[in-house]
């Protein structure tokens, strides 16, 4: 009888039912070549929020680390850092709005990538972007979700950010 934990064709490790840790052998980066430079800047900002969440560190501490040294060949763009600072500055308000308007999906239940995307997107929509830019911004975050997260994430990210954008005047 074959082991139900045999690796998939990409040779990715599969965790067992008991939740034991798996060793990460390699990563498969998202194909970002067809994305605009602005979208790539947002992805880099999402990386910072995701890392802070995963390591349970303050966002601005991780940002400072990424500004000193980076895992990629290129330094963290200033626009990425600015988006991270907006999300960090308004973190409590952003989380409150996401919890309130996500309809039965508490932040702790969301995939970590979606949490980072939504926090960054909500920060940009509610506290940084002019009203006329909100639609394209939401579309970019849905595109990023399509590249980085689950099959259902683009719709979820799009719907929740659109709900916040619709309420933007009332919330601010």
C-alpha positions as CSV (number, residue, x, y, z in Angstrom):
1,X,0.0,0.0,0.0
2,X,1.5,3.4,-1.0
3,X,2.2,5.9,1.6
4,X,-0.5,8.6,1.5
5,X,2.2,11.2,2.2
6,X,4.2,10.5,-1.0
7,X,5.5,13.7,-2.5
8,X,3.6,15.4,-5.3
9,X,5.2,15.7,-8.8
10,X,6.9,18.9,-7.8
11,X,8.5,17.1,-4.9
12,X,7.0,19.4,-2.4
13,X,6.9,18.0,1.2
14,X,3.4,17.1,2.5
15,X,2.7,17.4,6.3
16,X,1.2,14.4,8.0
17,X,-2.2,14.4,9.8
18,X,-0.6,15.0,13.2
19,X,0.6,18.4,12.0
20,X,4.3,17.7,12.2
21,X,6.6,20.2,10.6
22,X,7.9,19.7,7.1
23,X,11.3,20.7,5.9
24,X,11.2,23.3,3.2
25,X,13.5,22.1,0.5
26,X,12.9,24.9,-2.1
27,X,10.5,27.6,-2.9
28,X,8.7,28.3,-6.1
29,X,8.3,32.1,-6.6
30,X,5.3,33.6,-8.2
31,X,5.7,34.7,-11.8
32,X,5.9,38.4,-11.4
33,X,7.4,39.3,-14.8
34,X,4.0,40.2,-16.3
35,X,3.1,42.4,-13.4
36,X,3.6,46.2,-13.4
37,X,6.4,47.7,-11.3
38,X,3.7,49.2,-9.0
39,X,2.2,45.8,-8.4
40,X,5.7,44.4,-7.7
41,X,6.2,47.1,-5.1
42,X,2.9,46.1,-3.4
43,X,4.1,42.5,-3.4
44,X,7.3,43.5,-1.7
45,X,5.3,45.3,0.9
46,X,3.0,42.3,1.4
47,X,6.2,40.2,2.0
48,X,7.1,42.5,4.9
49,X,3.6,42.2,6.5
50,X,3.6,38.5,5.9
51,X,7.0,38.0,7.5
52,X,6.1,40.2,10.5
53,X,2.9,38.1,11.0
54,X,4.7,34.8,10.6
55,X,7.5,35.7,13.0
56,X,5.2,37.5,15.4
57,X,7.4,40.6,15.2
58,X,6.3,44.3,15.0
59,X,5.9,45.3,11.4
60,X,8.2,48.4,11.6
61,X,10.9,46.2,13.1
62,X,10.7,43.8,10.1
63,X,10.6,46.8,7.8
64,X,13.8,48.2,9.3
65,X,15.5,44.8,8.9
66,X,14.4,44.7,5.2
67,X,15.7,48.2,4.6
68,X,19.1,47.1,6.0
69,X,19.3,43.7,4.2
70,X,17.0,42.0,1.9
71,X,16.4,38.4,0.8
72,X,16.2,39.6,-2.9
73,X,18.9,41.1,-5.0
74,X,17.2,44.5,-5.1
75,X,16.6,46.8,-2.1
76,X,13.1,47.3,-0.8
77,X,11.6,50.2,-2.9
78,X,10.6,53.3,-1.0
79,X,7.0,53.0,-2.2
80,X,6.9,49.5,-0.6
81,X,8.2,50.9,2.6
82,X,5.7,53.8,2.6
83,X,2.8,51.3,2.2
84,X,4.1,49.2,5.1
85,X,4.4,52.3,7.3
86,X,0.8,53.3,6.5
87,X,-0.4,49.8,7.4
88,X,1.6,49.7,10.6
89,X,0.5,53.2,11.6
90,X,-3.2,52.3,11.3
91,X,-2.9,48.6,12.2
92,X,-5.6,48.6,14.9
93,X,-8.1,50.5,12.8
94,X,-7.4,48.3,9.8
95,X,-7.8,45.1,11.7
96,X,-11.0,46.4,13.3
97,X,-12.5,47.2,9.9
98,X,-11.4,43.9,8.4
99,X,-12.9,42.0,11.3
100,X,-16.2,44.0,11.1
101,X,-16.7,43.7,7.4
102,X,-15.4,40.2,6.6
103,X,-18.7,38.5,7.5
104,X,-17.9,35.5,9.6
105,X,-14.2,35.4,8.7
106,X,-12.1,36.5,11.6
107,X,-8.5,37.5,10.7
108,X,-7.1,34.4,12.5
109,X,-9.1,32.1,10.2
110,X,-7.9,33.8,7.0
111,X,-4.8,32.5,5.2
112,X,-1.7,34.4,6.2
113,X,-1.1,35.8,2.7
114,X,-4.7,37.0,2.5
115,X,-4.3,38.8,5.9
116,X,-1.2,40.6,4.7
117,X,-2.9,41.5,1.4
118,X,-6.0,42.8,3.1
119,X,-4.1,44.8,5.7
120,X,-1.9,46.4,3.1
121,X,-4.8,47.0,0.7
122,X,-7.1,48.4,3.4
123,X,-4.4,50.7,4.6
124,X,-3.8,52.0,1.1
125,X,-7.5,52.4,0.3
126,X,-8.6,53.9,3.6
127,X,-5.5,56.1,4.5
128,X,-3.3,56.7,1.4
129,X,-5.0,56.6,-2.0
130,X,-7.1,59.3,-3.7
131,X,-10.7,58.3,-4.3
132,X,-10.2,58.0,-8.1
133,X,-7.4,55.4,-7.7
134,X,-9.3,53.0,-5.4
135,X,-10.8,50.9,-8.2
136,X,-7.5,50.0,-9.9
137,X,-5.9,49.5,-6.5
138,X,-8.5,46.9,-5.6
139,X,-7.9,45.2,-8.9
140,X,-4.2,45.0,-8.3
141,X,-4.7,43.4,-4.9
142,X,-7.0,40.8,-6.5
143,X,-4.3,40.1,-9.1
144,X,-1.7,39.7,-6.4
145,X,-4.0,37.3,-4.6
146,X,-4.4,35.3,-7.8
147,X,-0.6,34.9,-8.0
148,X,0.2,34.3,-4.3
149,X,-2.8,32.8,-2.5
150,X,-5.6,30.3,-2.8
151,X,-8.1,29.8,-5.7
152,X,-10.9,31.7,-3.8
153,X,-8.7,34.5,-2.5
154,X,-9.0,36.9,-5.4
155,X,-12.8,37.1,-5.1
156,X,-12.5,37.4,-1.3
157,X,-9.9,40.1,-1.4
158,X,-11.7,42.0,-4.1
159,X,-15.1,41.8,-2.3
160,X,-13.7,42.9,1.1
161,X,-11.6,45.7,-0.2
162,X,-14.5,46.9,-2.3
163,X,-16.7,46.9,0.8
164,X,-14.2,49.0,2.7
165,X,-13.9,51.4,-0.3
166,X,-17.7,51.8,-0.4
167,X,-17.7,52.7,3.2
168,X,-14.5,54.8,3.0
169,X,-16.3,58.1,3.4
170,X,-18.2,56.8,6.5
171,X,-15.1,55.2,8.1
172,X,-12.7,58.1,7.7
